[in-house]
Structures are given as C-alpha cells and as structure tokens.
Amino acid sequence: MEIYVVKQGDTIDRISSIFGIPATEIAFVNQISYPYPLVIGQALLIPVQDSLQQYKRQVNVNGYAYPYINSKTLQTTLPYLTDLSVFSYGFTVTGELLPPAADDNRMINAAMEFGTAPVLTLTPMDSEGRFNNNLISALVSSGSAQENLIRGLLEILAAKGFRGVDVDFEYIKAEDRDLFTSFVARLSRELNPYGYWVSVALAPKTSSGQKGLLYEGKDYGGLGAAANSCLLMTYEWGYKYNYSSYR
C-alpha cells in the first residue's frame, strides 16, 4: 500500500493512469463515491498490485426461473448468474416431495454447462398454485413429515445435480414462527454434511415489528443463523406484473 497526496489538476483517472490501477479500485479503497471528488492535499491509499486481490468484491447473482423458461432467454442469462433457482418443488402434508409440472432437466443441464449452480426451490404451493400456510403448519409441526421431506430432497438433489435448496415459504402464520426456524435449522444440519447449502427467502422489511403475513411468521435473525444464506425477495421494488421504484 502506498500513499499519494492529491495535487492541483489531479483526477482519479489521472492517478489511476500513474499507478496502472483501475480508478474503481482506488475509489473503493478510499471510500470515494462517484463522481470521485478530490481535494488538494488529500492523502489517498494506493493499493499496489500484490494487495489488490484482498479488495476484490465478489457478488453472487441468483435468478428464479420456471422449467418452461424460453431456451434463448435461459442461454442469454446464465453467463451472468452464479445460481439458478428452479421454481419450484412442492410437498404434501406428509412430506412427500412434488416435482414441477414441467421437466426441469433442460435448465439444470444448461446451468451446469455455464458453471452456474442449479438450486431446488422448495415452496408450499397448493393445487391452484398459491402459497398455502396450512401446508407449512403441517410440515413444521410434524417430525415425521420433515423426515420424509428431507429424505426425498436428498434423493432428488443427488439424482439431478442440484447444489442446494432455497426455502421459499411465504405467508407463514405467526404461531408457526419458531417452528419454521427450527425446520430450516434442521434442514441445514441434514443437508450440509452432503455438501448441499440451504438458503431462505425473506421479504424485505423496514422495521423489526412490521406487521403482515409476509413478516410476522419469520424470525429474521434466527433464520439468518439457521440457514447458510438468505435471499431478499425484492418483488416490491420491481416485478414483471408490477413495478415500483424506491430510492
């Protein structure tokens, strides 16, 4: 790491050219926001090439898709994804796993070709394609149903080459909050030893006491500890059927 003192006429691009280091790296290390204003006499930390690697940022990009996704859309998008969540696998009140109506092998194989991790999305969908919180209650309150489900998940994960499971349960009853957290923790304990990760989908909220079916049934802190990762469902910010802009 070197120190550079800003002089008259300096810009971040000029300093970048002097040291042969991307301007974005200098801005990141020094926490300078666009349009990168500089002040004469300002001391900048300049990362030398050997130290740049520690400042590299890594972003995981996930995409949800139905098995009937257009092949061209899939092929065009996969190079930019780290994970592809197949939507979705359901289950019965006794924990029997239900595959999607359409075959998902095409999208799983395509994901693997691009080095993208295929992920099984688990949802409590009823026969009409709606989230059913009674299914959730039946599962989280029954040890045998969870055992059946986990057994089925391990079989399908191995057979199809999935890398993990995304638990996308919505409209959970408030009284099932802690049971749901325990279920996610159990799922992680059972799947992690086989190399499969568990993520949980959460609706973004603005306060810890926010009311509503999307929020009251989930212990955000507990789920963060129980799962390997969390996904924020930003549909409120932008969705194919309804777009909203938040600043």
ABEGO torsion letter per residue (X at the ends): XBBBBBBBGBBAAAAAAAAGBBAAAAAAAAGBBOAGBBBBGBBBBBBBAAAAAAABBBBBBBBBBBAABBAAAAAAAAAABABBBBOBBBBBAAGBBBBBABBAAAAAAAAAAAGBBBBBBBBBBBAAGBBBAAAAAAAAABAAAAAAAAAAAAAAAAAAGBABBBBBBBGBBAAAAAAAAAAAAAAAAAAAAAGBBBBBBBBBBABAABBEAAAAABBAAAAAAABABBBBBAAAABBAABBBBBX
